């Protein structure tokens, strides 16, 4: 086996750790065990956490959308009223007052549909708490971005944010072809929503009654330091695209390295995902599993899109709509200043900065996010009739 194989294993280990840092920049983490605990004990603890809690078990009615390049995109719908049908629903805002979600109950018109788009290295299951809270109260659609969750990867690489916007349009056409829409996006999912607005402003004008942009950015991501010295971050940015291309061609070896450096991976991703010390370890382990499920070559295919992302002008499509701009106050990936910039561009927005929360705010502080979304639904129901 010799030196070559051993060297390759070490390189894969370091590469896996590097990919862990990258994935953490847009996704999830796991609780860091004390260094005094042995690796086998930590592995057993991770396995025990995998069996804890209901995270990732909520399922709806499955469907498939076909992207314009032939890629199969998986989505699930949950109906209002607990029936699975597209009937009207009422929601309660944060103050406890009932609001209408775009259509009167029993009116016979299509109800509002809330479409959730997840972030990089996550899946539709990242909305677990919001899905649980809204189930039976409003019609929802949850989908997996290409290369994530149950969706196919597709032929186009590298993957652009504009490509993801076209994918979202395909999902809407398949899962909610009529009636008013509320669009919700976290991180890369928020960028996807902006790309949809950029390409299809007529859809926003005619059907969208509200939008929520959570832990995301309209651009200038090259200025984010991730809490690290700027000079070091800039050096990494110069070499990372080439490194990722090389790693993507050795995916199997890198995945072995990522597994071999699981403890380091876990600590790094938690740093960039959660800010508080009281996060349920089962939640952070659930989030880590979502990251682990995304192959390294998919990570490599998506990475260049973030540096090229610039959709500030696209926000104009949402200017006259009820909007929510929400972020954790300690988000190191898409800092709260980026959310504040989005709110400034949207006069109809409500800015919510959640204290003691990081990038995965919807898992870390689910009550705050669900309350803000529910209030948005109430506001959307009071807007013009787009049904």
C-alpha positions as CSV (number, residue, x, y, z in Angstrom):
1,X,0.0,0.0,0.0
2,X,3.0,2.1,0.8
3,X,3.7,5.8,0.9
4,X,1.5,6.9,-2.1
5,X,-1.7,5.5,-0.6
6,X,-0.9,6.9,2.9
7,X,-0.2,10.3,1.4
8,X,-3.4,10.2,-0.6
9,X,-5.3,9.3,2.5
10,X,-3.8,12.2,4.4
11,X,-4.5,14.6,1.5
12,X,-8.1,13.3,1.4
13,X,-8.4,13.9,5.1
14,X,-7.2,17.5,4.8
15,X,-9.4,18.0,1.7
16,X,-12.4,16.6,3.6
17,X,-11.8,19.0,6.4
18,X,-11.5,21.9,3.9
19,X,-14.8,20.8,2.4
20,X,-16.3,20.7,5.9
21,X,-15.3,24.4,6.3
22,X,-16.9,25.3,2.9
23,X,-20.1,23.4,3.6
24,X,-20.4,24.9,7.0
25,X,-20.3,28.3,5.3
26,X,-23.9,27.7,4.2
27,X,-25.3,24.9,6.2
28,X,-25.2,23.1,9.5
29,X,-23.1,21.7,12.4
30,X,-22.9,19.3,15.3
31,X,-22.2,19.8,19.0
32,X,-18.5,19.6,19.7
33,X,-17.7,16.9,22.3
34,X,-15.0,17.5,24.8
35,X,-11.6,16.4,23.6
36,X,-11.2,14.1,26.6
37,X,-13.9,11.8,25.1
38,X,-12.6,9.0,22.9
39,X,-13.4,8.9,19.2
40,X,-15.3,5.6,19.5
41,X,-17.5,7.2,22.3
42,X,-18.1,10.2,20.1
43,X,-19.1,8.0,17.2
44,X,-21.5,6.1,19.4
45,X,-23.0,9.4,20.6
46,X,-23.5,10.5,17.0
47,X,-25.3,7.3,16.2
48,X,-27.5,7.7,19.3
49,X,-28.4,11.2,18.2
50,X,-29.3,10.0,14.8
51,X,-32.1,8.0,16.4
52,X,-33.3,10.9,18.5
53,X,-36.1,13.2,17.7
54,X,-38.4,13.5,14.7
55,X,-36.1,15.6,12.6
56,X,-36.4,14.8,8.9
57,X,-39.4,12.5,9.4
58,X,-42.2,14.9,8.3
59,X,-43.4,13.9,4.8
60,X,-46.0,15.3,2.5
61,X,-47.6,14.3,-0.8
62,X,-44.6,13.7,-3.2
63,X,-44.3,15.1,-6.6
64,X,-41.7,15.6,-9.4
65,X,-41.0,18.7,-11.4
66,X,-39.0,18.7,-14.7
67,X,-36.5,21.5,-15.0
68,X,-36.0,23.0,-18.5
69,X,-32.8,20.9,-18.9
70,X,-34.5,17.7,-18.0
71,X,-33.4,17.4,-14.4
72,X,-36.0,15.8,-12.1
73,X,-36.7,18.0,-9.0
74,X,-38.4,16.4,-6.0
75,X,-41.0,18.3,-4.0
76,X,-43.7,17.6,-1.4
77,X,-46.9,19.4,-0.7
78,X,-48.9,19.7,2.5
79,X,-52.5,20.8,2.2
80,X,-54.4,23.2,4.5
81,X,-57.0,22.0,7.0
82,X,-55.1,18.7,7.4
83,X,-56.8,17.3,4.3
84,X,-54.0,17.5,1.8
85,X,-56.4,19.4,-0.5
86,X,-55.8,22.9,-1.8
87,X,-58.4,24.6,0.4
88,X,-58.3,27.9,2.2
89,X,-56.7,28.4,5.6
90,X,-56.4,30.9,8.4
91,X,-53.3,31.8,10.3
92,X,-52.5,33.6,13.5
93,X,-49.9,36.3,13.6
94,X,-47.4,36.9,16.4
95,X,-49.9,39.1,18.2
96,X,-52.5,36.4,18.3
97,X,-54.9,38.0,15.7
98,X,-56.4,35.9,12.9
99,X,-55.3,36.9,9.4
100,X,-56.5,35.7,5.9
101,X,-54.0,33.9,3.7
102,X,-55.1,35.3,0.4
103,X,-58.5,33.7,0.0
104,X,-61.6,33.3,2.1
105,X,-62.4,29.8,3.4
106,X,-64.8,28.0,1.2
107,X,-64.6,30.6,-1.5
108,X,-63.7,28.0,-4.2
109,X,-60.7,30.1,-5.2
110,X,-57.2,28.6,-5.1
111,X,-55.6,29.2,-1.7
112,X,-52.3,30.8,-1.0
113,X,-49.4,28.4,-1.3
114,X,-46.2,28.9,0.6
115,X,-43.1,27.7,-1.3
116,X,-40.0,27.0,0.8
117,X,-36.5,27.0,-0.8
118,X,-33.6,25.6,1.3
119,X,-29.9,26.6,1.5
120,X,-26.7,25.1,0.3
121,X,-25.8,21.6,1.5
122,X,-29.2,21.3,3.2
123,X,-32.6,19.8,2.0
124,X,-36.3,20.5,2.3
125,X,-36.1,18.9,5.8
126,X,-34.2,21.9,7.1
127,X,-37.6,23.6,7.5
128,X,-38.7,20.9,10.0
129,X,-40.0,23.2,12.7
130,X,-41.8,25.6,10.3
131,X,-43.4,22.6,8.4
132,X,-44.6,21.2,11.7
133,X,-46.1,24.5,12.8
134,X,-47.8,25.4,9.5
135,X,-49.1,21.9,8.8
136,X,-52.9,21.9,8.4
137,X,-53.0,25.7,8.5
138,X,-51.8,26.7,5.1
139,X,-50.9,24.9,1.8
140,X,-47.1,24.5,1.6
141,X,-44.6,23.2,-0.9
142,X,-41.1,22.1,0.1
143,X,-38.6,21.1,-2.6
144,X,-35.0,19.9,-2.9
145,X,-32.6,22.0,-4.9
146,X,-30.8,20.0,-7.7
147,X,-28.0,17.8,-6.3
148,X,-29.6,18.0,-2.8
149,X,-32.0,15.7,-1.0
150,X,-34.1,13.6,-3.4
151,X,-33.5,15.8,-6.5
152,X,-31.3,14.7,-9.4
153,X,-28.1,16.5,-10.1
154,X,-28.6,17.6,-13.7
155,X,-26.1,18.0,-16.5
156,X,-25.1,21.6,-16.0
157,X,-21.9,22.3,-14.1
158,X,-21.0,24.6,-12.6
159,X,-24.4,25.4,-11.3
160,X,-25.5,29.1,-11.4
161,X,-28.0,30.9,-9.2
162,X,-29.9,31.8,-12.3
163,X,-30.2,28.1,-13.0
164,X,-31.7,27.6,-9.6
165,X,-34.2,30.4,-10.3
166,X,-35.4,28.5,-13.4
167,X,-35.7,25.4,-11.3
168,X,-37.9,27.1,-8.8
169,X,-40.2,28.2,-11.6
170,X,-40.5,24.6,-12.7
171,X,-41.4,23.6,-9.2
172,X,-44.1,26.3,-9.0
173,X,-45.5,25.3,-12.4
174,X,-45.8,21.7,-11.2
175,X,-46.8,22.1,-7.6
176,X,-48.7,25.4,-7.5
177,X,-49.8,26.3,-11.1
178,X,-52.4,28.8,-9.9
179,X,-53.4,30.9,-7.0
180,X,-51.4,33.4,-4.8
181,X,-47.9,32.5,-3.6
182,X,-45.7,33.4,-0.7
183,X,-42.0,32.7,-1.4
184,X,-39.7,31.7,1.5
185,X,-35.9,31.2,1.0
186,X,-33.0,30.6,3.3
187,X,-29.4,31.4,2.3
188,X,-29.0,29.9,-1.2
189,X,-32.7,29.5,-1.3
190,X,-33.2,33.2,-0.8
191,X,-30.8,33.8,-3.7
192,X,-32.9,31.3,-5.7
193,X,-36.0,33.4,-5.0
194,X,-34.2,36.6,-6.2
195,X,-33.2,34.8,-9.4
196,X,-36.8,33.8,-10.0
197,X,-37.8,37.5,-9.6
198,X,-35.0,38.6,-11.9
199,X,-36.1,36.3,-14.7
200,X,-39.9,36.3,-14.1
201,X,-41.0,39.6,-12.8
202,X,-44.4,39.0,-14.2
203,X,-44.9,36.0,-12.0
204,X,-44.1,38.2,-8.9
205,X,-46.4,40.9,-10.1
206,X,-49.4,38.6,-10.9
207,X,-49.2,35.9,-8.2
208,X,-46.8,36.6,-5.3
209,X,-48.4,38.2,-2.3
210,X,-45.5,38.0,0.1
211,X,-41.8,37.1,0.4
212,X,-39.5,36.0,3.2
213,X,-35.7,36.2,2.7
214,X,-33.9,34.5,5.6
215,X,-30.2,34.5,6.3
216,X,-29.4,35.4,2.8
217,X,-27.7,38.0,0.6
218,X,-28.4,40.0,-2.5
219,X,-24.6,40.1,-3.4
220,X,-21.1,41.2,-2.3
221,X,-20.4,37.9,-0.7
222,X,-16.8,38.3,-1.6
223,X,-16.6,40.8,1.3
224,X,-17.7,38.3,3.9
225,X,-14.8,37.3,6.2
226,X,-16.5,34.4,8.0
227,X,-15.0,35.7,11.2
228,X,-11.5,35.1,10.0
229,X,-8.6,37.4,9.1
230,X,-9.4,39.0,5.8
231,X,-6.0,38.4,4.2
232,X,-6.3,34.7,4.9
233,X,-9.9,34.6,3.5
234,X,-8.7,36.3,0.3
235,X,-5.9,33.9,-0.1
236,X,-8.2,30.9,0.2
237,X,-10.6,32.5,-2.3
238,X,-7.9,32.7,-4.9
239,X,-7.0,29.0,-4.8
240,X,-10.3,27.4,-3.7
241,X,-12.0,27.2,-7.1
242,X,-9.1,25.2,-8.6
243,X,-8.8,23.0,-5.4
244,X,-12.5,22.2,-5.6
245,X,-12.3,21.2,-9.2
246,X,-9.4,18.9,-8.4
247,X,-11.3,17.5,-5.4
248,X,-14.4,17.0,-7.4
249,X,-12.5,14.6,-9.7
250,X,-11.5,12.5,-6.7
251,X,-14.8,12.5,-4.9
252,X,-14.6,9.0,-3.5
253,X,-11.3,9.6,-1.9
254,X,-12.3,13.0,-0.5
255,X,-15.5,11.5,1.0
256,X,-13.4,8.9,2.8
257,X,-11.2,11.7,4.1
258,X,-14.3,13.7,5.3
259,X,-15.5,10.7,7.3
260,X,-12.0,10.1,8.7
261,X,-11.9,13.7,10.0
262,X,-15.5,13.7,11.3
263,X,-14.7,15.2,14.7
264,X,-12.8,18.2,13.1
265,X,-15.6,18.5,10.5
266,X,-18.2,18.6,13.2
267,X,-16.5,21.3,15.2
268,X,-15.9,23.5,12.2
269,X,-19.4,23.3,10.8
270,X,-21.0,24.0,14.1
271,X,-19.0,27.3,14.4
272,X,-20.6,28.5,11.2
273,X,-24.1,27.3,11.8
274,X,-25.2,28.0,15.4
275,X,-24.3,30.8,17.9
276,X,-26.1,29.8,21.1
277,X,-24.9,27.2,23.6
278,X,-28.3,25.6,24.3
279,X,-29.1,24.1,20.8
280,X,-30.5,20.6,21.1
281,X,-27.6,18.2,20.2
282,X,-30.1,16.1,18.2
283,X,-30.8,19.2,16.1
284,X,-27.2,19.9,15.3
285,X,-26.6,16.3,14.5
286,X,-29.6,16.3,12.2
287,X,-28.1,19.3,10.5
288,X,-24.7,17.7,10.1
289,X,-26.3,14.7,8.5
290,X,-27.8,17.0,5.8
291,X,-24.3,18.3,5.0
292,X,-22.9,14.8,5.0
293,X,-25.4,13.7,2.4
294,X,-24.2,16.2,-0.2
295,X,-21.4,14.8,-2.3
296,X,-18.2,16.8,-2.5
297,X,-18.4,17.2,-6.3
298,X,-21.9,18.8,-5.9
299,X,-20.3,21.2,-3.4
300,X,-17.6,22.0,-6.0
301,X,-20.2,22.5,-8.7
302,X,-22.2,25.1,-6.7
303,X,-19.4,27.0,-5.1
304,X,-18.5,29.5,-7.9
305,X,-22.1,30.7,-8.0
306,X,-21.9,32.5,-4.7
307,X,-19.1,34.8,-5.8
308,X,-20.9,35.7,-8.9
309,X,-24.3,36.3,-7.2
310,X,-25.6,39.9,-7.6
311,X,-29.4,40.3,-7.4
312,X,-29.8,43.6,-5.6
313,X,-31.7,45.0,-8.6
314,X,-34.0,42.0,-8.7
315,X,-35.4,43.0,-5.3
316,X,-37.3,45.8,-7.0
317,X,-39.9,43.1,-8.1
318,X,-40.8,42.8,-4.4
319,X,-41.0,46.5,-3.5
320,X,-44.7,46.7,-3.2
321,X,-45.2,43.4,-1.3
322,X,-45.3,42.5,2.3
323,X,-41.8,41.1,3.0
324,X,-39.8,39.6,5.8
325,X,-36.0,40.1,6.0
326,X,-34.7,37.9,8.9
327,X,-31.3,36.9,10.1
328,X,-29.4,35.7,13.2
329,X,-27.4,38.5,14.8
330,X,-24.3,36.3,14.9
331,X,-24.5,34.8,11.4
332,X,-21.0,34.5,10.1
333,X,-22.0,33.3,6.6
334,X,-24.5,35.9,5.4
335,X,-24.1,38.6,8.1
336,X,-27.1,40.5,9.4
337,X,-25.8,43.6,7.6
338,X,-26.7,41.8,4.3
339,X,-30.2,41.3,5.6
340,X,-30.4,44.9,6.6
341,X,-29.4,45.9,3.1
342,X,-32.3,43.7,1.7
343,X,-34.7,45.4,4.1
344,X,-33.6,48.8,3.0
345,X,-34.3,47.9,-0.6
346,X,-37.9,46.7,0.3
347,X,-40.0,49.5,1.8
348,X,-42.8,47.0,2.6
349,X,-40.5,44.7,4.6
350,X,-40.3,43.9,8.3
351,X,-36.7,43.5,9.5
352,X,-36.1,40.9,12.2
353,X,-32.7,40.3,13.7
354,X,-32.9,37.3,16.0
355,X,-30.5,37.6,19.0
356,X,-28.0,34.8,19.9
357,X,-28.6,33.0,16.6
358,X,-26.3,32.0,13.7
359,X,-26.8,31.0,10.1
360,X,-29.3,28.1,10.7
361,X,-31.7,30.4,12.5
362,X,-34.8,28.4,11.5
363,X,-33.4,25.4,13.4
364,X,-31.7,27.3,16.2
365,X,-34.5,29.7,17.0
366,X,-37.5,28.1,15.3
367,X,-40.2,29.9,17.3
368,X,-38.9,33.4,16.3
369,X,-38.8,32.3,12.6
370,X,-42.2,30.7,12.6
371,X,-43.8,33.7,14.4
372,X,-42.3,36.0,11.8
373,X,-43.5,33.9,8.9
374,X,-47.0,33.6,10.4
375,X,-47.2,37.3,10.8
376,X,-46.1,37.7,7.2
377,X,-48.9,35.4,6.1
378,X,-51.4,37.5,7.9
379,X,-50.0,40.6,6.2
380,X,-50.1,38.9,2.8
381,X,-53.8,38.1,3.3
382,X,-54.6,41.7,3.8
383,X,-52.9,42.7,0.5
384,X,-54.5,42.9,-3.0
385,X,-56.3,39.9,-4.2
386,X,-54.0,38.1,-6.6
387,X,-55.9,34.8,-6.7
